[in-house]
Amino acid sequence: TEEKTAPDGTAWPAWSPRYANTRHSGHSLLRAEGGLLDSIQFLVSDDAVEVGSNLVYAATHQFGDAKRKIPPRPYLGLSAQDQADIERLLINTLDGVLQ
């Protein structure tokens, strides 16, 4: 199911009534045909992982567009639980290496 929240748990703003009239029952916030979700990729380097999309409208969804009055609806990021899970994984991995 779609959470309709940012990674930090903040609820996304609803569609404007005008935009909602252009959607059909199969569309939901940030998910019409699944293109944005399918476009998310990652790049791993020695000391970082980058996550993002090359779709033109991906940044508009993440950060909003003040000029076009589109509010941000962040979909990429880490929740507090994600961060805790990553920290636990790193600690467990380091413990295994250092023993």
BELTADA-V993797 format. One record per residue. N is the residue number from 1. RES is the residue in one letter. PSI is psi as a letter, one per 20 degrees, with the letter a starting at -180 (999 if undefined). OMEGA is omega in radians with two decimals (none if undefined). BURIAL is + if it has 9 or more other ideal C-beta (glycine too) atoms within 8 Angstrom, else -. Layout:
N_RES_PSI_OMEGA_BURIAL + N_RES_PSI_OMEGA_BURIAL
This chain:
1_T_q_3.14_- + 2_E_p_-3.09_- + 3_E_h_-3.08_- + 4_K_k_3.10_- + 5_T_q_3.02_+ + 6_A_r_3.11_+ + 7_P_h_3.13_+ + 8_D_j_3.11_+ + 9_G_i_3.11_- + 10_T_p_-3.14_- + 11_A_p_3.06_- + 12_W_q_3.02_+ + 13_P_q_3.09_- + 14_A_r_3.03_- + 15_W_q_2.98_- + 16_S_q_3.12_- + 17_P_h_-3.13_- + 18_R_g_3.14_- + 19_Y_h_3.14_- + 20_A_h_3.13_+ + 21_N_i_3.13_- + 22_T_i_-3.08_- + 23_R_q_3.04_- + 24_H_r_-2.99_- + 25_S_h_3.12_- + 26_G_i_-3.13_- + 27_H_q_3.04_- + 28_S_r_-3.13_- + 29_L_p_3.11_+ + 30_L_j_-3.10_+ + 31_R_n_3.08_+ + 32_A_f_-3.12_- + 33_E_i_3.11_- + 34_G_j_-3.09_- + 35_G_g_-3.13_- + 36_L_g_3.12_+ + 37_L_g_-3.13_- + 38_D_h_-3.06_- + 39_S_i_-3.07_+ + 40_I_p_-3.11_+ + 41_Q_r_3.09_- + 42_F_q_3.11_- + 43_L_p_-3.11_- + 44_V_p_3.03_- + 45_S_a_-3.10_- + 46_D_h_-3.04_- + 47_D_j_-3.11_- + 48_A_r_2.99_- + 49_V_p_3.10_- + 50_E_p_-3.13_- + 51_V_p_3.12_- + 52_G_a_-3.13_- + 53_S_q_3.08_- + 54_N_j_3.10_- + 55_L_q_-3.09_- + 56_V_h_-3.06_- + 57_Y_i_-3.10_- + 58_A_g_-3.14_+ + 59_A_h_3.10_- + 60_T_g_3.11_+ + 61_H_g_-3.08_+ + 62_Q_g_-2.98_+ + 63_F_i_-3.08_- + 64_G_r_3.13_- + 65_D_n_-3.08_- + 66_A_h_-3.11_- + 67_K_h_-3.12_- + 68_R_j_3.10_- + 69_K_l_3.07_- + 70_I_o_-3.13_- + 71_P_q_3.07_- + 72_P_q_3.02_- + 73_R_m_-3.07_+ + 74_P_p_3.12_+ + 75_Y_i_3.10_+ + 76_L_p_3.10_- + 77_G_a_-3.11_- + 78_L_p_3.00_- + 79_S_r_3.07_+ + 80_A_h_3.12_- + 81_Q_g_3.08_- + 82_D_g_-3.13_+ + 83_Q_g_3.12_+ + 84_A_g_3.13_- + 85_D_g_3.14_- + 86_I_g_3.11_+ + 87_E_g_3.13_- + 88_R_g_3.11_- + 89_L_g_3.13_- + 90_L_g_3.13_- + 91_I_g_3.13_- + 92_N_h_3.13_- + 93_T_g_3.13_- + 94_L_g_3.09_- + 95_D_g_3.14_- + 96_G_h_-3.13_- + 97_V_h_-3.05_- + 98_L_i_-3.13_- + 99_Q_999_none_-
